[in-house]
């Protein structure tokens, strides 16, 4: 059986390492739909983190989204 808390802490640490680094973010919306955004992790909080997109928009995600692979971080290709 998985230890959920342990893996969520791992997701938090991975997101903290990306703070301020440009990334591509693939968001799985369900039913085979996904969207890709370019931006950077702007802030980390105890339960969520925010991403500032290149368009100026801010999106908020939970660490559970990262843990369940609903949000994937990709290396940007220039």
matplotlib code that plots the C-alpha trace (Angstrom):
import matplotlib.pyplot as plt

x = [0.0, 1.2, 2.1, 0.2, 1.7, 5.2, 4.5, 2.8, 5.9, 7.9, 5.7, 6.0, 9.8, 9.8, 7.7, 9.9, 12.9, 11.2, 10.5, 11.4, 12.5, 10.8, 8.8, 6.2, 3.2, 0.9, -2.5, -4.7, -8.3, -9.8, -11.5, -8.4, -8.2, -5.1, -3.5, 0.1, 1.2, 4.5, 5.4, 7.2, 6.3, 5.7, 4.9, 4.5, 2.1, 1.4, -1.5, -1.1, 1.3, 0.8, 2.1, 2.5, 2.0, 3.9, 0.6, 0.4, -2.3, -1.9, -3.1, -3.3, -2.7, -2.5, 0.3, -2.1, -2.4, 1.3, 1.2, -1.6, 0.0, -2.8, -0.1, 3.2, 6.3, 8.1, 11.5, 10.9, 12.4, 13.7]
y = [0.0, 3.5, 6.1, 9.1, 11.7, 10.6, 11.0, 14.4, 15.6, 14.5, 16.4, 19.5, 19.2, 18.8, 21.9, 23.9, 23.1, 24.6, 27.9, 30.7, 28.3, 28.5, 25.3, 23.9, 22.7, 20.0, 20.0, 16.9, 18.1, 14.6, 12.6, 12.8, 16.6, 18.4, 21.9, 23.0, 26.3, 28.1, 29.9, 29.5, 28.5, 31.9, 30.9, 27.8, 27.5, 24.7, 23.2, 24.8, 26.5, 29.2, 29.3, 32.6, 32.0, 34.0, 35.6, 37.2, 34.9, 33.1, 29.5, 27.6, 23.9, 21.5, 19.1, 16.3, 17.3, 16.7, 13.5, 12.0, 13.3, 15.7, 18.3, 17.5, 19.7, 19.5, 21.0, 24.0, 23.7, 27.0]
z = [0.0, -0.8, 1.8, 0.4, 2.7, 1.7, -2.0, -1.5, 0.3, -2.6, -5.0, -2.9, -3.0, -6.8, -7.2, -4.8, -6.9, -10.0, -8.3, -10.8, -13.5, -17.0, -17.7, -19.9, -18.0, -19.4, -17.6, -18.1, -18.1, -18.3, -21.1, -23.2, -23.1, -22.1, -22.5, -22.5, -21.0, -20.8, -17.6, -14.3, -10.8, -9.1, -5.5, -3.3, -0.3, 2.1, 0.0, -3.5, -5.8, -8.4, -11.9, -13.8, -17.5, -20.2, -21.1, -17.6, -16.3, -13.0, -12.5, -9.2, -8.7, -5.8, -5.1, -5.5, -9.2, -9.5, -7.5, -9.7, -12.9, -13.7, -14.0, -15.7, -15.9, -19.2, -20.2, -22.5, -26.0, -27.3]

ax = plt.figure().add_subplot(projection="3d")
ax.plot(x, y, z, "-o")
ax.set_aspect("equal")
plt.show()
